[in-house]
C-alpha cells in the first residue's frame, strides 16, 4: 500500500496522505514519497490544480512522526532503513514535503478532512485555499515538545491570522476547534467532514477551468506581493500582465467569450 496516493483527472491532481493507522504522520517513507510527488505534479503539464488530503480517518495529518522523524532530526536515533537514511542524509526533504521550501507553482487546495496538528497544520498553511471539516482541531504543538514549528508555522501563522490569535495558537501549543477559526480568514470553506473532498474538488474544477498561464501568474503575484512594497507588487503585476498578453490563451479567452463558447486553453 502506497503511503501517498495520487490521481489525476480533468487537470486536477488529488494527493492523499495514506497512513491512517498512524494518523497520517510524516514518517521518513511518507516524507520521501511526498517530496517526490510535489516535484512530479509540478512538472506535469496536465496538472493545473493540486488537492491534498488525508486518508479517511480522524486526522488530516498529525505532523512529523515522533518515533522516527523527530529522533532522526535531533540525531538521537540512527537510521534503520533506506527511507530513514535518505531523510537523515538530506533533512531538506522535510521542507520539500511540507512545501516550506518547495513551491509546486500551481494552486494547492488543502482538503482538511481531520485534525491538522504540527506539521499537518504547516502543510495546510502552505496551501493556497483551505476547505476544512467542522469539528476538527487545528494547532501547532511544537513548543510543548521543546521545539518551534520549523516548517513555516512560526513564520507564516501571523500572515494568515491576527497576531493575538496566532500568538495564542503558537505559545499555548493547544489546538483549537476549526469552528473557532471559521471567520478568521484562515479557512475558505468550513463544511461537514463528508463534504470536504467534494467541496475541494468543486473549487479545483473551477480553478482548472480558467486559463492555466493566467492562473499561475495571478497566484505568483499574490504570493510574492506579501514580501513587496506596493510599488514593487504593481511592477510585478505589470510584467506578468504583459507576458500574458503575448500568449495564445490571452487571444483565445476574449474570442471564446465573443463567440459564446467555452475556451480551449493550450497553456501557450
C-alpha positions in Angstrom: 0.0 0.0 0.0 1.5 3.3 -1.1 1.9 5.9 1.7 1.0 8.6 -0.9 -1.8 8.0 -3.4 -2.0 10.3 -6.4 -4.7 10.5 -9.1 -5.2 13.0 -11.9 -8.4 13.8 -13.7 -9.6 16.9 -15.6 -6.4 18.7 -14.8 -6.7 18.2 -11.1 -4.2 16.1 -9.1 -5.5 14.6 -5.8 -2.7 13.8 -3.4 -3.7 11.6 -0.5 -1.6 11.0 2.6 -2.2 7.4 3.3 -1.0 6.3 6.7 -4.4 6.3 8.5 -3.2 3.8 11.1 -0.6 6.4 12.2 -2.9 9.5 11.8 -1.1 10.3 8.5 2.0 11.2 10.5 5.0 12.2 8.4 7.5 9.3 8.8 10.6 9.1 6.6 8.8 7.0 3.9 5.9 9.4 3.7 8.3 12.4 3.6 10.3 10.9 0.7 7.2 10.0 -1.2 5.5 13.4 -0.7 8.7 15.3 -1.8 8.7 13.1 -4.9 5.0 13.7 -5.5 5.3 17.5 -5.3 8.1 17.5 -7.8 6.2 15.2 -10.1 2.9 17.1 -10.2 4.9 20.4 -10.5 6.4 19.1 -13.8 3.2 17.6 -15.1 1.7 20.0 -17.7 -1.6 18.1 -17.4 -2.0 19.2 -13.8 -3.3 22.7 -13.2 -4.5 22.4 -9.6 -3.5 20.2 -6.7 -5.7 19.0 -3.9 -4.0 17.5 -0.8 -6.0 15.5 1.7 -5.6 12.7 4.2 -6.8 9.1 4.1 -10.2 8.7 5.7 -10.0 8.6 9.5 -9.7 11.1 12.2 -6.6 13.1 11.1 -5.6 15.0 8.0 -2.0 15.0 9.2 -0.6 14.8 12.8 2.8 16.2 11.8 6.2 14.6 11.9 6.3 11.1 13.3 7.6 11.3 16.9 9.0 7.8 16.9 11.1 8.1 13.7 11.3 11.5 12.1 11.8 13.7 15.2 14.6 11.5 16.6 16.3 11.5 13.2 16.2 15.3 13.1 17.7 15.6 16.5 20.3 12.9 15.9 19.2 10.8 18.8 18.4 7.8 16.6 20.4 6.1 13.9 18.6 5.4 10.6 17.4 1.8 10.3 16.2 1.6 6.6 16.7 3.2 3.3 14.0 5.9 3.8 15.4 6.8 7.1 18.9 7.0 5.7 17.6 9.2 2.8 16.0 11.7 5.2 18.9 11.7 7.7 21.2 12.4 4.8 19.1 15.2 3.5 16.9 17.0 6.1 16.0 19.4 3.4 13.4 16.8 2.3 11.3 17.9 5.3 10.9 21.3 3.8 10.1 19.9 0.4 7.5 17.5 1.8 5.7 20.3 3.7 6.1 22.8 0.9 8.1 25.1 3.2 11.0 25.1 0.7 9.3 23.9 -2.5 6.6 25.7 -4.4 4.8 23.5 -7.0 4.0 26.6 -8.9 0.3 25.7 -9.1 -2.7 26.4 -6.8 -2.8 23.9 -3.9 -6.1 23.3 -2.1 -5.9 21.6 1.3 -8.9 19.4 1.9 -8.6 19.1 5.7 -10.8 16.2 6.5 -9.5 15.6 10.0 -7.3 17.1 12.7 -4.3 19.1 11.4 -1.6 19.3 14.0 2.0 20.5 14.0 3.4 19.6 10.5 -0.1 18.9 9.3 -1.1 22.5 10.2 2.0 23.7 8.4 1.1 21.8 5.3 -2.3 23.4 5.5 -0.7 26.9 5.9 1.4 26.3 2.8 -1.7 25.7 0.7 -3.4 28.5 -1.2 -7.0 27.5 -0.4 -8.4 25.6 2.6 -11.5 23.5 2.9 -11.7 22.3 6.5 -14.1 20.0 8.3 -16.2 21.3 11.0 -15.3 20.0 14.5 -11.7 19.1 13.8 -8.8 20.5 15.7 -6.1 22.7 14.3 -2.9 23.5 16.2 0.9 23.8 16.5 2.1 21.7 19.4 5.9 22.1 19.0 6.7 24.4 21.9 5.3 21.8 24.3 8.0 19.4 22.9 10.9 21.9 23.3 10.7 22.8 19.6 9.2 25.5 17.4 7.2 24.9 14.2 10.1 25.0 11.7 8.3 24.1 8.5 6.7 27.5 8.1 4.3 27.5 11.0 6.2 30.1 13.1 6.9 32.4 10.1 3.5 32.0 8.4 0.9 31.9 11.1 0.6 35.6 11.7 0.4 36.2 7.9 -2.9 34.3 7.9 -4.3 35.1 11.4 -4.5 38.2 13.6 -1.4 38.4 15.7 -3.1 37.8 19.0 -4.8 34.6 17.7 -1.5 33.4 16.1 0.4 34.0 19.4 -2.2 32.0 21.4 -2.0 29.1 19.0 1.7 29.1 18.9 2.6 29.8 22.5 -0.1 27.6 24.2 0.6 24.7 21.9 -3.1 23.8 22.3 -5.2 23.0 19.3 -8.4 24.8 18.8 -11.7 23.7 17.1 -11.8 24.6 13.4 -15.2 26.2 14.0 -13.5 28.8 16.3 -11.4 29.9 13.2 -14.3 30.0 10.8 -14.3 33.8 10.5 -10.5 34.3 11.0 -9.6 34.5 7.3 -7.6 31.2 7.5 -10.4 29.0 6.1 -12.1 29.3 2.8 -14.9 26.8 3.4 -15.9 25.1 6.7 -18.1 22.1 5.9 -19.1 18.8 7.4 -16.4 16.2 7.1 -18.2 14.2 4.4 -18.3 17.4 2.2 -14.6 18.3 2.5 -13.3 16.5 -0.5 -16.3 17.2 -2.8 -16.1 20.9 -1.9 -12.4 21.0 -2.6 -12.8 19.2 -5.9 -15.6 21.6 -6.9 -13.2 24.5 -6.1 -10.4 22.8 -8.0 -12.6 22.3 -11.1 -13.4 26.0 -11.1 -9.8 26.9 -10.9 -8.8 24.3 -13.5 -11.4 25.7 -15.9 -9.5 29.0 -16.0 -6.6 29.8 -18.3 -3.6 27.9 -16.8 -0.9 30.5 -17.5 -3.1 33.2 -16.1 -3.9 31.1 -13.1 -0.3 30.6 -12.3 0.6 34.2 -12.9 -2.1 35.5 -10.6 -1.1 33.1 -7.9 2.5 34.2 -8.2 1.7 37.9 -7.9 -0.5 37.4 -4.9 2.1 35.2 -3.1 5.1 37.4 -4.0 3.3 40.6 -3.1 3.3 39.7 0.6 7.1 40.4 0.6 7.0 43.5 -1.5 6.1 47.2 -1.3 3.0 48.2 -3.2 5.2 49.8 -5.9 7.1 46.5 -6.4 4.0 44.5 -6.4 2.4 46.7 -9.1 5.6 46.4 -11.2 5.4 42.6 -11.0 1.7 42.7 -11.8 2.5 44.8 -14.9 5.3 42.4 -16.0 3.1 39.3 -15.7 0.2 41.0 -17.5 2.5 42.0 -20.4 3.8 38.4 -20.6 0.3 37.0 -20.7 -0.9 39.5 -23.3 1.5 37.8 -25.8 0.1 34.3 -25.3 -2.4 32.3 -27.4 -4.6 31.8 -24.3 -5.0 35.6 -24.0 -6.3 35.7 -27.6 -8.5 32.6 -27.1 -10.3 33.9 -23.9 -11.9 37.0 -25.4 -12.6 35.2 -28.7 -14.4 32.4 -26.9 -16.4 34.9 -24.9 -17.5 36.8 -28.0 -18.4 33.5 -29.8 -20.3 32.3 -26.8 -18.4 29.1 -26.3 -16.1 27.5 -23.8 -12.5 28.5 -24.3 -9.9 25.9 -25.3 -6.8 26.5 -23.3 -3.5 25.4 -24.6 -1.2 26.8 -22.0 0.7 28.7 -24.6 
